[in-house]
Amino acid sequence: MNSVVILGSGNVANHLAQAFIDAQEIELIQIYCRDKEKLNHWSKKIDIIDDLTQLKTADVYIISISDDAIKGFSKTLKIKDSLVVHTSGSVSINGLKGDYEKGVFYPLQTFTKSKKVNFKDIPICIETISKNQLIKLEKIASAISNNVFIIDTEQRKKLHLSAVFANNFVNYLYSISNEICDKNNIPFEILHPLILETASKIKSSNPTEIQTGPAKRNDKKTIQKQLKQLNGNQKEIYKLLTKSIIKKYN
Amino acid sequence: MNSVVILGSGNVANHLAQAFIDAQEIELIQIYCRDKEKLNHWSKKIDIIDDLTQLKTADVYIISISDDAIKGFSKTLKIKDSLVVHTSGSVSINGLKGDYEKGVFYPLQTFTKSKKVNFKDIPICIETISKNQLIKLEKIASAISNNVFIIDTEQRKKLHLSAVFANNFVNYLYSISNEICDKNNIPFEILHPLILETASKIKSSNPTEIQTGPAKRNDKKTIQKQLKQLNGNQKEIYKLLTKSIIKKYN
């Protein structure tokens, strides 16, 4: 049975810990965190340490900390032979600095602290330098997810960029939509089914082929009317996205 | 039992027809369309006409045609006393021109021809000039949906604008995300769970409060790296949305 140690205490680290505890084929033997108290909720189930000299021997060490800290932290690990991976979408595999085998274990999902996720549905993008390590990492990833993809550092950068559009920017558009509703005493709930259906359509359709709306139709009258109702950043965003959609489809 | 006639043959007209057929409390007595062949699939169940002089007497007439055509078409209806409504998000209640009672019956959802929808979940925004007609229209809307909202023309304009952000523009961001994946041989399916979860979060959280990403963190290093990977419209959109998010949160 493969043994795993997690290093970190954030959302991803916590959700991964739960997924490994639930998985029969993997043994989560330790979690490291500078501030042990942050992991008190695990202390009855797993060995929690705040001192790297107490690190147990494991097959895979998963570093799940902020992107900027990965390089510096990875240098301090006195690990040989074993595989060390990070969970970042934007850090290169060579962002890991040490004498160990290197890899990436990137779960592509947005995690909320309080909300339990079904890891089986979450895509995990894996990468290693050696082929043997890839087989090991694939096994570990498959123990918690049904969607494991081999994605190299260059592809991962692009994937992370795609996710900024599909997640961060999309959520920002939701917040603009919400603001317009609030300002006009309209319950934002009216838009929930539309938002969910729009997202759900990607499962069966290419978004480029199902674009709708005033910009797609180049409906200048509606566009002008809507622009008049906006100002500031919202107006700029409406203008640019509309221009871009018109250019694409007309 | 209230009787309804639908005028139109588009997606909304077809989905409404199905919903009224399924509803026990409403009698759909006729559908009008200039080109009867478009409604052949209904001809065994409902009286289909292409000649307005054959219009039966009904409690409510629902005009479900393109926004630009509503005004002209509504003038040609020789209806008195009954209620005539349109289904548009962006046309004023006074866009209806005739001697009848006027109203709006706006189902806020994105409809796909081939995909059956559960109308019960779809919000219907209603408006009338007279209060008596509002009670009648509320009854009819409630027969097919559990989400009926009274929304006046001004609010409806804003709602439609919100929907452009939350549906049209969001779908356009999906298409950019998809394009980046295609260009780099990354299966877009990897992003599906993220997209669905991002949408699903609006049910429990205010999008403004759960914004994440490089722009939210004002993570200049990542932003610069990502900008270098983009060009053209995609770069402009990344820049503007990032600037706008940084301004809002920092």
Boltz contact constraints between the chains, C-beta under 6 A:
constraints:
  - contact:
      token1: [A, 90]
      token2: [B, 222]
      max_distance: 6.0
  - contact:
      token1: [A, 108]
      token2: [B, 190]
      max_distance: 6.0
  - contact:
      token1: [A, 108]
      token2: [B, 194]
      max_distance: 6.0
  - contact:
      token1: [A, 109]
      token2: [B, 193]
      max_distance: 6.0
  - contact:
      token1: [A, 109]
      token2: [B, 194]
      max_distance: 6.0
  - contact:
      token1: [A, 110]
      token2: [B, 197]
      max_distance: 6.0
  - contact:
      token1: [A, 110]
      token2: [B, 198]
      max_distance: 6.0
  - contact:
      token1: [A, 121]
      token2: [B, 193]
      max_distance: 6.0
  - contact:
      token1: [A, 122]
      token2: [B, 193]
      max_distance: 6.0
  - contact:
      token1: [A, 123]
      token2: [B, 190]
      max_distance: 6.0
  - contact:
      token1: [A, 149]
      token2: [B, 190]
      max_distance: 6.0
  - contact:
      token1: [A, 155]
      token2: [B, 184]
      max_distance: 6.0
  - contact:
      token1: [A, 155]
      token2: [B, 186]
      max_distance: 6.0
  - contact:
      token1: [A, 158]
      token2: [B, 180]
      max_distance: 6.0
  - contact:
      token1: [A, 158]
      token2: [B, 184]
      max_distance: 6.0
  - contact:
      token1: [A, 159]
      token2: [B, 186]
      max_distance: 6.0
  - contact:
      token1: [A, 161]
      token2: [B, 180]
      max_distance: 6.0
  - contact:
      token1: [A, 161]
      token2: [B, 226]
      max_distance: 6.0
  - contact:
      token1: [A, 161]
      token2: [B, 229]
      max_distance: 6.0
  - contact:
      token1: [A, 162]
      token2: [B, 177]
      max_distance: 6.0
  - contact:
      token1: [A, 162]
      token2: [B, 180]
      max_distance: 6.0
  - contact:
      token1: [A, 162]
      token2: [B, 181]
      max_distance: 6.0
  - contact:
      token1: [A, 164]
      token2: [B, 213]
      max_distance: 6.0
  - contact:
      token1: [A, 165]
      token2: [B, 173]
      max_distance: 6.0
  - contact:
      token1: [A, 165]
      token2: [B, 176]
      max_distance: 6.0
  - contact:
      token1: [A, 165]
      token2: [B, 177]
      max_distance: 6.0
  - contact:
      token1: [A, 166]
      token2: [B, 174]
      max_distance: 6.0
  - contact:
      token1: [A, 166]
      token2: [B, 177]
      max_distance: 6.0
  - contact:
      token1: [A, 166]
      token2: [B, 191]
      max_distance: 6.0
  - contact:
      token1: [A, 166]
      token2: [B, 195]
      max_distance: 6.0
  - contact:
      token1: [A, 167]
      token2: [B, 194]
      max_distance: 6.0
  - contact:
      token1: [A, 167]
      token2: [B, 198]
      max_distance: 6.0
  - contact:
      token1: [A, 168]
      token2: [B, 213]
      max_distance: 6.0
  - contact:
      token1: [A, 169]
      token2: [B, 173]
      max_distance: 6.0
  - contact:
      token1: [A, 169]
      token2: [B, 241]
      max_distance: 6.0
  - contact:
      token1: [A, 170]
      token2: [B, 170]
      max_distance: 6.0
  - contact:
      token1: [A, 170]
      token2: [B, 173]
      max_distance: 6.0
  - contact:
      token1: [A, 170]
      token2: [B, 198]
      max_distance: 6.0
  - contact:
      token1: [A, 171]
      token2: [B, 198]
      max_distance: 6.0
  - contact:
      token1: [A, 171]
      token2: [B, 207]
      max_distance: 6.0
  - contact:
      token1: [A, 171]
      token2: [B, 211]
      max_distance: 6.0
  - contact:
      token1: [A, 172]
      token2: [B, 245]
      max_distance: 6.0
  - contact:
      token1: [A, 173]
      token2: [B, 165]
      max_distance: 6.0
  - contact:
      token1: [A, 173]
      token2: [B, 169]
      max_distance: 6.0
  - contact:
      token1: [A, 173]
      token2: [B, 170]
      max_distance: 6.0
  - contact:
      token1: [A, 174]
      token2: [B, 166]
      max_distance: 6.0
  - contact:
      token1: [A, 174]
      token2: [B, 202]
      max_distance: 6.0
  - contact:
      token1: [A, 174]
      token2: [B, 207]
      max_distance: 6.0
  - contact:
      token1: [A, 175]
      token2: [B, 207]
      max_distance: 6.0
  - contact:
      token1: [A, 175]
      token2: [B, 208]
      max_distance: 6.0
  - contact:
      token1: [A, 176]
      token2: [B, 165]
      max_distance: 6.0
  - contact:
      token1: [A, 177]
      token2: [B, 162]
      max_distance: 6.0
  - contact:
      token1: [A, 177]
      token2: [B, 165]
      max_distance: 6.0
  - contact:
      token1: [A, 177]
      token2: [B, 166]
      max_distance: 6.0
  - contact:
      token1: [A, 178]
      token2: [B, 207]
      max_distance: 6.0
  - contact:
      token1: [A, 180]
      token2: [B, 158]
      max_distance: 6.0
  - contact:
      token1: [A, 180]
      token2: [B, 161]
      max_distance: 6.0
  - contact:
      token1: [A, 180]
      token2: [B, 162]
      max_distance: 6.0
  - contact:
      token1: [A, 181]
      token2: [B, 162]
      max_distance: 6.0
  - contact:
      token1: [A, 184]
      token2: [B, 155]
      max_distance: 6.0
  - contact:
      token1: [A, 184]
      token2: [B, 158]
      max_distance: 6.0
  - contact:
      token1: [A, 186]
      token2: [B, 155]
      max_distance: 6.0
  - contact:
      token1: [A, 186]
      token2: [B, 159]
      max_distance: 6.0
  - contact:
      token1: [A, 190]
      token2: [B, 108]
      max_distance: 6.0
  - contact:
      token1: [A, 190]
      token2: [B, 123]
      max_distance: 6.0
  - contact:
      token1: [A, 190]
      token2: [B, 149]
      max_distance: 6.0
  - contact:
      token1: [A, 191]
      token2: [B, 166]
      max_distance: 6.0
  - contact:
      token1: [A, 193]
      token2: [B, 109]
      max_distance: 6.0
  - contact:
      token1: [A, 193]
      token2: [B, 121]
      max_distance: 6.0
  - contact:
      token1: [A, 193]
      token2: [B, 122]
      max_distance: 6.0
  - contact:
      token1: [A, 194]
      token2: [B, 108]
      max_distance: 6.0
  - contact:
      token1: [A, 194]
      token2: [B, 109]
      max_distance: 6.0
  - contact:
      token1: [A, 194]
      token2: [B, 167]
      max_distance: 6.0
  - contact:
      token1: [A, 195]
      token2: [B, 166]
      max_distance: 6.0
  - contact:
      token1: [A, 195]
      token2: [B, 199]
      max_distance: 6.0
  - contact:
      token1: [A, 195]
      token2: [B, 202]
      max_distance: 6.0
  - contact:
      token1: [A, 196]
      token2: [B, 199]
      max_distance: 6.0
  - contact:
      token1: [A, 197]
      token2: [B, 110]
      max_distance: 6.0
  - contact:
      token1: [A, 198]
      token2: [B, 110]
      max_distance: 6.0
  - contact:
      token1: [A, 198]
      token2: [B, 167]
      max_distance: 6.0
  - contact:
      token1: [A, 198]
      token2: [B, 170]
      max_distance: 6.0
  - contact:
      token1: [A, 198]
      token2: [B, 171]
      max_distance: 6.0
  - contact:
      token1: [A, 199]
      token2: [B, 195]
      max_distance: 6.0
  - contact:
      token1: [A, 199]
      token2: [B, 196]
      max_distance: 6.0
  - contact:
      token1: [A, 199]
      token2: [B, 199]
      max_distance: 6.0
  - contact:
      token1: [A, 202]
      token2: [B, 174]
      max_distance: 6.0
  - contact:
      token1: [A, 202]
      token2: [B, 195]
      max_distance: 6.0
  - contact:
      token1: [A, 207]
      token2: [B, 171]
      max_distance: 6.0
  - contact:
      token1: [A, 207]
      token2: [B, 174]
      max_distance: 6.0
  - contact:
      token1: [A, 207]
      token2: [B, 175]
      max_distance: 6.0
  - contact:
      token1: [A, 207]
      token2: [B, 178]
      max_distance: 6.0
  - contact:
      token1: [A, 208]
      token2: [B, 175]
      max_distance: 6.0
  - contact:
      token1: [A, 211]
      token2: [B, 171]
      max_distance: 6.0
  - contact:
      token1: [A, 213]
      token2: [B, 164]
      max_distance: 6.0
  - contact:
      token1: [A, 213]
      token2: [B, 168]
      max_distance: 6.0
  - contact:
      token1: [A, 222]
      token2: [B, 90]
      max_distance: 6.0
  - contact:
      token1: [A, 226]
      token2: [B, 161]
      max_distance: 6.0
  - contact:
      token1: [A, 229]
      token2: [B, 161]
      max_distance: 6.0
  - contact:
      token1: [A, 233]
      token2: [B, 244]
      max_distance: 6.0
  - contact:
      token1: [A, 240]
      token2: [B, 240]
      max_distance: 6.0
  - contact:
      token1: [A, 241]
      token2: [B, 169]
      max_distance: 6.0
  - contact:
      token1: [A, 244]
      token2: [B, 233]
      max_distance: 6.0
  - contact:
      token1: [A, 245]
      token2: [B, 172]
      max_distance: 6.0
